[in-house]
Every structure is written in C-alpha cells, then in structure tokens.
Amino acid sequence: MTDNITILLPSLIHRIGRDTVKQAQAIAKQYDCELKRVRRSRNWCIVGGAINIQSCTAHLQAEALTNQTAERAFGYLTQKLTTALLQHTDKLEPLAAKLIRLITENPAITLGELMQLTQCTITEARLARFNADSW
C-alpha cells in the first residue's frame, strides 16, 4: 500500500505543451510526486504514492477551474490521471480504514487473513479488531 505507482503519459508535451508540463512538474513536486520523461523517449510518466497522485490531480483540477487556459492545458492530464487511479483504488484507502471495512464486511475474518489481505502487522490487525468491536 505504501509502494509508489507509475502512470504512463504518452506524448505529453505534444498534447499539452512544454510550459504546461513545467507547471505540472512544479505542482507534482509539491505533492512528493515526480513527473518525468521515460528515458529519452517522448513519453512521460508520473511516479508517486497513490494518495499523493490523487491530491496532485485534485490540485490540477482546481487550477483548471480557476483559469480558463489551464482548463484546456490540464484537461488531458487530469483525465488521464483519474482514469489510471481507478486501477489503484486499493492503495487510495488508508490502512486503518481498510482494516475496519474488511472486519465489518466479514466479522468472522481471522487476524491471519487480515494480515494476508492488507500486508499489515499483527499489532495493526489486533488494534483494528478492537476498534471495530467497540463500534
């Protein structure tokens, strides 16, 4: 869940322009993401945590709403990022919330099954079981 994900953005400069890419790189850097070229090709990618990329996408969408020229420029980028994040929905949910959701869906789930599904520690699984039982 804490691993970085990579979202490919083919022909990014050709689609939105060099200046817009530089602005997007600065915004991505604010959210601990890296918008960079793939080796020496014309393709680009964004690398970072799923939650960080989601926050960066929200910032780009807000920027597009406030500025008409940014709407055209960031439109392709935000659309590409939101569709790619749909594949990583399991990484967008915090671990504690995911554990509690799994316990409420299946109250008979064992600690071993929780640890296997979420790659958490025994302590985190026990704490989530305790918190879910106290509801």
C-alpha positions, 0 to 999 in steps of 0.5 A: 500500500505504501509502494509508489505507482507509475502512470504512463503519459504518452506524448505529453508535451505534444498534447499539452505543451512544454510550459504546461508540463513545467507547471505540472512538474512544479505542482507534482513536486509539491505533492512528493510526486515526480513527473518525468520523461521515460528515458529519452523517449517522448513519453512521460510518466508520473511516479508517486504514492497513490494518495499523493497522485490523487491530491496532485490531480485534485490540485490540477483540477482546481487550477483548471477551474480557476483559469480558463487556459489551464482548463484546456492545458490540464484537461488531458492530464487530469483525465488521464490521471483519474482514469489510471487511479481507478486501477489503484483504488486499493492503495487510495484507502488508508490502512486503518480504514481498510482494516475496519471495512474488511472486519465489518464486511466479514466479522468472522475474518481471522487476524491471519487473513487480515494480515494476508489481505492488507500486508499489515502487522499483527499489532495493526490487525489486533488494534483494528479488531478492537476498534471495530468491536467497540463500534 
